Amino acid sequence: MAEKLDKVLAPAMPVPAFGDISKAANDLIALEEGERLTRPQTAELNVKLRTPSDVAINVKGKQDMNDVTSGNLEAKYTDKPRGTQAVSSSDPPPQQNRFLRSLVLQHPILKLPPPLRTQLYFFALLSPEQPLSWQRFGLTLRHPPAGTTLTQNFTTGSLLDTKAEIVDALAPGTKLELQNIASASGAAPMSQKINFAFKNPNVHTRAFITHSMKDNNINAVIDAVAAHEGFVVGGEAGYNLQKAAITGYSLAVGYQTPKYTAAITGTQNLSIIAATLYQKVNSSVEVGIKTGFDVQASKASGLEIASKYKLDPLSFAKGKVNDRGIAALAYSTKLNAGTTLGIGMSLDTAKLNEAGHKIGTSLTFEG
């Protein structure tokens, strides 16, 4: 009886995307600040602001061990859902009494079946008291409330990334992304991307279509995940349109609950097998383990163990060690409501008396 009661009271876990089946363990093992230090980097500065017009601005800058500085500027604006969108229409007459004496005609032209809810209507607004030039008619596209997010990203490498996101436009759970990446200096070829996702309580599927101006080729990646009572199974496949060939495939199975997740993933045409385990021991302690196996080489490809300890509501510490003896430590704390400080280091435990250890900091301002 107790097991049945726990099952009923336990919150339903959302269906993850294929790349997020092992997300809980991977995020913990990534170590944030500490992991970034293993890719030679000494300092990072983030500034996050929001304007009165609800535009989110994010400025990032970092410097590596070779004193090379790079930066990124991002601006994001989200339009609130509006519901009904008029494709072609005219303003109603300014005087209310004339509008009441007019005749309004509306007829559906196209209704997409469930779960699609977009409908196309023809409408006419006619009044015998008004001249012919006053009569109104047109088309109206009706769909569920949907919001649009516009993101503009510019890097010091002269890359201009423009993306538009439309949520729940065709049906509940759908998301459409249109993206264009261009080089302001012309050093890199332009590319366009169309991403589509659909999610409901049992299925999460995505499609990524990329067009490159360099070779005028189209690459597509499609993945899908199905879930039932905590068990998840998913697959991913890539396709090259120019070569008319599958470029790769992956499979994954797992089990997830609010307190722990376990997954086995096969990537690179199932040549690399990875197993992950994540457990939230209590409100302050989290543990993650990841191990891999190279099928072609018939040998283990790595073992990583990480843990996170929440010191207080504003700070936490992380630690990680792998099978090569590389240990990474990270500490993060909120100095105030808008400032976060991170400190991390990477140590080679087999060569503690030698040079090569790394240490770095990150500073984030939010306003």
C-alpha positions as CSV (number, residue, x, y, z in Angstrom):
1,M,0.0,0.0,0.0
2,A,2.8,2.4,0.8
3,E,4.5,1.8,-2.5
4,K,1.2,2.5,-4.4
5,L,0.7,5.7,-2.3
6,D,4.3,6.9,-3.1
7,K,3.7,6.3,-6.8
8,V,0.5,8.3,-6.8
9,L,2.0,11.2,-4.8
10,A,5.3,11.3,-6.8
11,P,5.3,14.1,-9.4
12,A,5.3,12.9,-13.0
13,M,8.7,13.4,-14.6
14,P,8.6,15.3,-17.9
15,V,9.7,13.4,-21.0
16,P,13.3,14.5,-21.7
17,A,14.8,15.3,-25.1
18,F,17.2,12.6,-26.4
19,G,20.2,14.7,-25.5
20,D,18.9,15.2,-21.9
21,I,18.3,11.5,-21.0
22,S,21.5,11.6,-19.0
23,K,21.3,15.4,-18.2
24,A,21.1,15.1,-14.4
25,A,24.4,13.2,-14.2
26,N,26.1,15.0,-17.0
27,D,25.4,18.4,-15.5
28,L,26.7,17.4,-12.2
29,I,29.9,15.9,-13.7
30,A,30.4,18.9,-15.9
31,L,31.3,20.8,-12.8
32,E,30.5,24.2,-14.4
33,E,33.4,26.4,-13.3
34,G,35.8,23.6,-12.5
35,E,35.2,21.8,-15.8
36,R,35.7,24.9,-17.8
37,L,39.2,25.3,-16.2
38,T,40.3,22.0,-17.7
39,R,39.9,23.6,-21.1
40,P,42.6,26.2,-20.4
41,Q,40.8,29.3,-19.2
42,T,41.7,31.6,-16.4
43,A,38.9,34.1,-16.1
44,E,35.2,34.7,-17.1
45,L,32.9,37.6,-16.7
46,N,29.1,37.5,-17.3
47,V,26.8,40.5,-17.1
48,K,23.0,39.9,-17.3
49,L,20.6,42.9,-17.6
50,R,16.9,43.4,-18.4
51,T,15.6,46.6,-19.9
52,P,12.3,48.3,-19.1
53,S,11.0,47.0,-22.5
54,D,11.6,43.4,-21.3
55,V,14.7,42.8,-23.4
56,A,17.2,40.4,-21.7
57,I,20.9,41.4,-22.4
58,N,23.7,39.0,-21.7
59,V,27.4,40.0,-22.1
60,K,30.1,37.3,-21.7
61,G,33.8,37.7,-21.8
62,K,36.6,35.2,-21.1
63,Q,40.4,35.0,-21.2
64,D,42.4,31.8,-21.7
65,M,45.9,30.8,-20.6
66,N,47.4,32.4,-23.7
67,D,45.9,35.8,-22.8
68,V,43.4,35.5,-25.7
69,T,40.2,37.4,-24.9
70,S,36.9,36.6,-26.5
71,G,33.4,38.0,-25.9
72,N,29.8,37.5,-26.8
73,L,26.8,39.9,-26.8
74,E,23.3,38.5,-26.7
75,A,19.9,40.3,-26.7
76,K,16.6,38.4,-26.3
77,Y,13.1,39.7,-26.5
78,T,10.0,37.6,-25.9
79,D,6.6,38.7,-27.2
80,K,3.7,37.8,-25.0
81,P,1.0,35.4,-26.5
82,R,-1.6,37.2,-28.5
83,G,-3.9,34.3,-29.6
84,T,-5.6,35.4,-32.8
85,Q,-3.6,36.9,-35.7
86,A,-5.2,38.7,-38.6
87,V,-3.6,38.0,-42.0
88,S,-5.6,40.6,-43.8
89,S,-8.1,42.9,-42.1
90,S,-9.2,46.5,-41.7
91,D,-10.0,48.6,-38.7
92,P,-13.7,48.7,-37.8
93,P,-15.7,51.9,-38.2
94,P,-15.0,54.5,-35.6
95,Q,-18.6,55.0,-34.6
96,Q,-20.1,52.2,-32.5
97,N,-23.7,52.8,-33.7
98,R,-22.7,52.2,-37.3
99,F,-21.0,49.0,-36.3
100,L,-24.1,47.7,-34.6
101,R,-26.2,48.3,-37.7
102,S,-23.6,46.4,-39.9
103,L,-23.7,42.8,-40.9
104,V,-20.8,40.5,-39.9
105,L,-20.2,37.3,-41.8
106,Q,-17.6,34.7,-40.8
107,H,-17.0,31.3,-42.3
108,P,-14.3,28.7,-41.6
109,I,-12.2,27.9,-44.7
110,L,-9.7,25.5,-43.1
111,K,-9.7,23.6,-39.8
112,L,-6.8,21.4,-39.0
113,P,-7.7,18.2,-37.0
114,P,-6.7,17.7,-33.4
115,P,-4.2,18.1,-31.9
116,L,-3.6,20.9,-34.4
117,R,-5.8,23.8,-33.6
118,T,-5.0,26.4,-36.3
119,Q,-8.1,27.6,-38.2
120,L,-8.4,29.9,-41.2
121,Y,-11.6,32.0,-41.4
122,F,-13.0,34.3,-44.1
123,F,-14.9,37.3,-42.7
124,A,-16.9,40.2,-44.2
125,L,-18.2,43.3,-42.5
126,L,-21.0,44.9,-44.6
127,S,-23.3,47.9,-43.9
128,P,-26.0,49.2,-46.2
129,E,-25.5,52.7,-44.8
130,Q,-21.9,53.0,-45.9
131,P,-20.3,53.4,-49.3
132,L,-18.7,50.5,-51.1
133,S,-15.2,51.7,-50.1
134,W,-16.1,51.2,-46.4
135,Q,-17.0,47.5,-46.6
136,R,-14.5,45.2,-45.0
137,F,-13.5,41.6,-45.8
138,G,-10.4,39.5,-45.3
139,L,-8.8,36.4,-43.8
140,T,-8.2,35.6,-40.1
141,L,-5.8,33.0,-38.9
142,R,-6.7,31.7,-35.4
143,H,-4.5,29.6,-33.3
144,P,-3.9,29.0,-29.5
145,P,-2.0,31.7,-27.7
146,A,1.6,31.6,-28.8
147,G,4.6,33.7,-27.8
148,T,7.6,34.6,-30.0
149,T,11.1,35.0,-28.8
150,L,13.7,36.9,-30.8
151,T,17.4,36.4,-30.0
152,Q,20.3,38.4,-31.5
153,N,23.8,37.2,-30.8
154,F,27.1,38.8,-31.8
155,T,30.6,37.5,-30.9
156,T,34.0,39.1,-31.1
157,G,34.7,36.5,-33.9
158,S,32.3,38.6,-36.0
159,L,29.6,35.9,-36.0
160,L,26.0,37.2,-36.2
161,D,23.4,34.7,-34.9
162,T,19.7,35.6,-35.3
163,K,17.0,33.2,-34.0
164,A,13.2,33.3,-33.7
165,E,11.3,30.9,-31.5
166,I,7.6,30.3,-31.8
167,V,5.9,28.2,-29.1
168,D,2.5,26.4,-29.3
169,A,1.7,28.0,-32.7
170,L,0.3,24.9,-34.4
171,A,-0.6,22.6,-31.5
172,P,0.0,22.4,-27.7
173,G,3.6,21.3,-27.1
174,T,5.1,22.4,-30.4
175,K,8.1,24.7,-30.8
176,L,9.5,26.1,-34.0
177,E,12.9,27.8,-34.3
178,L,14.3,29.7,-37.3
179,Q,17.9,30.6,-37.2
180,N,20.4,32.4,-39.4
181,I,24.2,32.4,-38.8
182,A,26.4,34.8,-40.7
183,S,29.9,36.2,-40.5
184,A,30.0,40.0,-40.5
185,S,33.6,39.8,-41.9
186,G,32.7,37.2,-44.5
187,A,35.3,34.8,-43.0
188,A,32.8,32.0,-42.4
189,P,30.0,30.8,-44.7
190,M,26.4,31.6,-43.9
191,S,24.1,28.9,-42.7
192,Q,20.4,28.5,-41.9
193,K,18.7,26.2,-39.4
194,I,15.1,25.1,-38.9
195,N,14.4,23.3,-35.6
196,F,11.0,21.7,-34.7
197,A,10.0,20.0,-31.5
198,F,6.8,18.4,-30.3
199,K,6.3,17.3,-26.7
200,N,3.4,15.7,-24.8
201,P,3.3,13.6,-21.5
202,N,4.5,10.5,-23.3
203,V,6.6,11.6,-26.3
204,H,9.3,14.1,-27.1
205,T,10.5,14.4,-30.7
206,R,12.7,16.9,-32.4
207,A,14.0,17.7,-35.9
208,F,17.0,19.8,-36.8
209,I,17.6,20.9,-40.4
210,T,20.7,22.8,-41.3
211,H,21.6,24.4,-44.7
212,S,25.2,25.4,-45.3
213,M,26.0,28.0,-48.0
214,K,29.6,26.6,-48.2
215,D,28.6,23.4,-50.1
216,N,24.9,24.2,-50.5
217,N,24.1,21.0,-48.6
218,I,21.3,20.1,-46.2
219,N,21.9,18.0,-43.1
220,A,19.1,16.7,-40.9
221,V,19.0,15.2,-37.4
222,I,15.9,13.7,-36.0
223,D,15.4,12.2,-32.5
224,A,12.5,10.9,-30.5
225,V,12.0,9.7,-26.9
226,A,9.0,7.8,-25.5
227,A,8.3,7.5,-21.8
228,H,6.1,5.3,-19.6
229,E,6.0,5.2,-15.8
230,G,9.5,6.5,-15.5
231,F,11.1,4.3,-18.2
232,V,12.4,6.1,-21.3
233,V,13.7,4.9,-24.6
234,G,15.0,7.1,-27.5
235,G,16.9,7.2,-30.7
236,E,18.7,9.7,-32.9
237,A,19.6,9.6,-36.6
238,G,21.4,12.0,-38.9
239,Y,21.0,12.3,-42.7
240,N,23.0,14.0,-45.4
241,L,20.8,15.1,-48.3
242,Q,23.6,15.6,-50.8
243,K,25.1,12.2,-50.2
244,A,21.7,10.5,-49.6
245,A,23.2,8.6,-46.7
246,I,22.7,8.3,-42.9
247,T,25.6,10.1,-41.2
248,G,25.1,8.5,-37.7
249,Y,22.7,7.1,-35.2
250,S,22.4,6.7,-31.4
251,L,20.2,4.8,-29.0
252,A,19.4,5.3,-25.3
253,V,17.4,3.7,-22.5
254,G,16.9,4.9,-19.0
255,Y,14.8,5.2,-15.9
256,Q,14.0,8.4,-14.0
257,T,12.4,9.5,-10.8
258,P,12.6,12.8,-8.9
259,K,15.4,11.5,-6.7
260,Y,17.5,9.4,-9.1
261,T,18.1,8.6,-12.8
262,A,19.9,5.9,-14.6
263,A,20.7,5.7,-18.3
264,I,22.7,3.7,-20.9
265,T,23.5,5.6,-24.1
266,G,25.1,4.3,-27.3
267,T,26.6,7.1,-29.6
268,Q,28.7,7.3,-32.7
269,N,26.8,4.4,-34.4
270,L,26.7,2.6,-31.1
271,S,30.6,2.4,-31.0
272,I,30.7,4.3,-27.6
273,I,28.6,3.1,-24.8
274,A,28.1,5.3,-21.7
275,A,26.3,4.5,-18.5
276,T,25.3,7.3,-16.0
277,L,23.8,7.3,-12.6
278,Y,22.5,10.3,-10.6
279,Q,21.0,10.4,-7.1
280,K,19.8,13.2,-5.0
281,V,20.8,11.8,-1.6
282,N,19.0,14.6,0.3
283,S,18.3,18.3,0.0
284,S,22.0,19.2,0.3
285,V,23.9,16.3,-1.4
286,E,23.9,15.1,-5.0
287,V,26.1,12.3,-6.5
288,G,26.7,11.4,-10.1
289,I,28.7,8.6,-11.8
290,K,29.6,8.2,-15.5
291,T,31.5,5.3,-17.2
292,G,32.2,4.5,-20.8
293,F,33.2,1.6,-23.0
294,D,34.7,1.8,-26.5
295,V,33.2,-1.1,-28.5
296,Q,35.7,-0.9,-31.4
297,A,38.8,-0.8,-29.1
298,S,37.2,-3.3,-26.6
299,K,38.3,-1.2,-23.6
300,A,36.9,1.1,-21.0
301,S,36.9,4.8,-22.2
302,G,36.7,6.5,-18.8
303,L,35.2,6.8,-15.3
304,E,34.1,10.0,-13.6
305,I,32.6,10.5,-10.2
306,A,31.2,13.9,-9.0
307,S,29.4,15.2,-6.0
308,K,27.7,18.5,-5.1
309,Y,27.1,19.8,-1.6
310,K,24.8,22.8,-0.9
311,L,26.5,24.7,1.9
312,D,23.6,27.2,2.4
313,P,20.9,28.7,0.3
314,L,23.4,31.0,-1.5
315,S,26.5,28.8,-2.0
316,F,27.6,25.3,-3.0
317,A,30.7,23.3,-3.6
318,K,31.4,20.6,-6.2
319,G,34.1,18.0,-6.6
320,K,35.0,15.5,-9.4
321,V,37.7,12.9,-10.0
322,N,38.3,10.7,-13.1
323,D,40.2,7.5,-13.8
324,R,43.3,9.5,-15.0
325,G,43.7,11.0,-11.6
326,I,42.5,14.5,-12.6
327,A,40.5,16.1,-9.8
328,A,38.5,19.3,-10.2
329,L,37.0,21.5,-7.4
330,A,34.5,24.3,-7.7
331,Y,32.9,26.8,-5.4
332,S,30.0,29.2,-6.2
333,T,28.4,31.8,-4.0
334,K,26.0,34.7,-4.3
335,L,27.6,37.8,-3.0
336,N,24.3,39.7,-3.2
337,A,21.1,39.6,-5.1
338,G,22.8,40.4,-8.4
339,T,26.4,39.1,-8.1
340,T,27.6,35.5,-8.2
341,L,31.3,34.5,-7.7
342,G,32.7,31.2,-8.8
343,I,36.2,29.8,-8.1
344,G,37.6,26.5,-9.5
345,M,40.7,24.5,-9.9
346,S,41.9,21.4,-11.7
347,L,44.7,19.2,-10.2
348,D,46.7,16.3,-11.5
349,T,46.8,14.1,-8.4
350,A,49.6,12.0,-10.0
351,K,51.8,15.0,-10.4
352,L,51.0,17.2,-7.4
353,N,54.6,18.5,-7.2
354,E,54.8,19.5,-10.8
355,A,53.4,22.5,-12.7
356,G,50.3,22.2,-14.9
357,H,47.6,22.7,-12.3
358,K,44.9,25.3,-13.2
359,I,42.9,27.8,-11.3
360,G,40.4,30.4,-12.4
361,T,37.4,32.5,-11.5
362,S,34.1,33.5,-12.9
363,L,32.0,36.6,-12.0
364,T,28.4,37.1,-13.0
365,F,26.4,40.3,-12.6
366,E,22.6,40.2,-13.0
367,G,20.3,43.3,-13.0
